[in-house]
Amino acid sequence: MKKALSLITLLLAVFNLSAQKKIIFNINYLPNNNYAVSTKMDMNMTMDFKGDTAQIKAMKGSGVKMPMVMIMNYDMQIGVKAGKKDAKNEYPVVMTYDKMDITGTMNGEKIPIPATPLNGAKIYARYDASGGIKIDSMPGKILDEPTKQAVINSITELQGQFKFPAEGIAVGQTFKQDVPMSMPVAGKNMEMLINTAYKLNNIVNDIAYFDVDQSLTMEVPMNNGASMKMKGGGKGKMEYSLKTRFINIYSSDFNFGYTMDVNKVVMEGNADMKFVYTVNVN
């Protein structure tokens, strides 16, 4: 009986040790690999107005329907080619903006959105021995300097968006991260602060499965000098490949409220947003 109890105790100890085994996660573009990165965002917004009754009455009189319903779609495709390592363990990376489309409708009518000059733009960078990325250049005359800098900032910020604990993570554990981000949209910077909790649920066939719980605040500059402020949260899923050391897919569904003050009129409403980020490595 004692031998049986000892065996059971040993098996439980081995099982517990296996369950607590920590895995080191990191995200880098590995040398001699190509990455097809897709980012898609679909947003459905409902807006209403309060404040100066005369202005609101004038808006309705000019044909503005209230509440207003706006639908926005964001589709960005980036190709990343990582080259060969040199003697310093550094390697070049070329990023190409193959597609960056933003479309939208307001109460069913198409919103005129200027075409972005980022389509076809290239960024030349290098990964150093520590895994950090350094931007070498972004040639071309089609982008002004503020836009170039905004794009460069978004790349370095994206690298830090998925920063795993250095000591590793075990199945069942959760880690948290706060990430400020700036994204170029129609020549302006959309500022965000994302608070995220990641829970590692399981690892199957070299794929790590995470649950994601997020909250975010966002400020979107408008052409009239005003800004739209948003706050909300949501949940999502993430899959990470232990083979390619990169994320396969990251998806989330958000709900948030927002406000914007324009000439004594306050616009406020709610929005649902679906975000999907996928990466194919070859």
Secondary structure as the mmCIF struct_conf table of DSSP 4:
data_model
#
loop_
_struct_conf.conf_type_id
_struct_conf.id
_struct_conf.beg_label_comp_id
_struct_conf.beg_label_asym_id
_struct_conf.beg_label_seq_id
_struct_conf.end_label_comp_id
_struct_conf.end_label_asym_id
_struct_conf.end_label_seq_id
HELX_RH_AL_P HELX_RH_AL_P1 LYS A 2 ALA A 19
TURN_TY1_P TURN_TY1_P1 GLN A 20 GLN A 20
STRN STRN1 LYS A 22 ILE A 23
TURN_TY1_P TURN_TY1_P2 PRO A 31 ASN A 32
STRN STRN2 ASN A 33 GLY A 51
HELX_RH_AL_P HELX_RH_AL_P2 THR A 53 GLY A 61
TURN_TY1_P TURN_TY1_P3 SER A 62 GLY A 63
BEND BEND1 MET A 66 PRO A 67
STRN STRN3 MET A 68 ALA A 82
TURN_TY1_P TURN_TY1_P4 ALA A 87 LYS A 88
BEND BEND2 ASN A 89 ASN A 89
STRN STRN4 TYR A 91 MET A 106
TURN_TY1_P TURN_TY1_P5 ASN A 107 GLY A 108
STRN STRN5 GLU A 109 LYS A 110
HELX_LH_PP_P HELX_LH_PP_P1 ILE A 111 ILE A 111
HELX_LH_PP_P HELX_LH_PP_P2 PRO A 114 THR A 116
TURN_TY1_P TURN_TY1_P6 PRO A 117 GLY A 120
STRN STRN6 LYS A 122 TYR A 127
TURN_TY1_P TURN_TY1_P7 ALA A 129 SER A 130
BEND BEND3 GLY A 131 GLY A 131
STRN STRN7 ILE A 133 SER A 137
BEND BEND4 LYS A 141 LEU A 143
HELX_RH_AL_P HELX_RH_AL_P3 GLU A 145 GLN A 161
TURN_TY1_P TURN_TY1_P8 PHE A 162 PHE A 162
TURN_TY1_P TURN_TY1_P9 ALA A 166 GLU A 167
STRN STRN8 ILE A 169 ALA A 170
TURN_TY1_P TURN_TY1_P10 VAL A 171 GLY A 172
STRN STRN9 THR A 174 VAL A 185
TURN_TY1_P TURN_TY1_P11 ALA A 186 GLY A 187
STRN STRN10 LYS A 188 VAL A 204
TURN_TY1_P TURN_TY1_P12 ASN A 205 ASP A 206
STRN STRN11 ILE A 207 PRO A 221
TURN_TY1_P TURN_TY1_P13 ASN A 223 ASN A 224
BEND BEND5 GLY A 225 GLY A 225
STRN STRN12 SER A 227 SER A 241
TURN_TY1_P TURN_TY1_P14 LEU A 242 ARG A 245
STRN STRN13 PHE A 246 VAL A 262
TURN_TY1_P TURN_TY1_P15 ASN A 263 LYS A 264
STRN STRN14 VAL A 265 VAL A 281
#
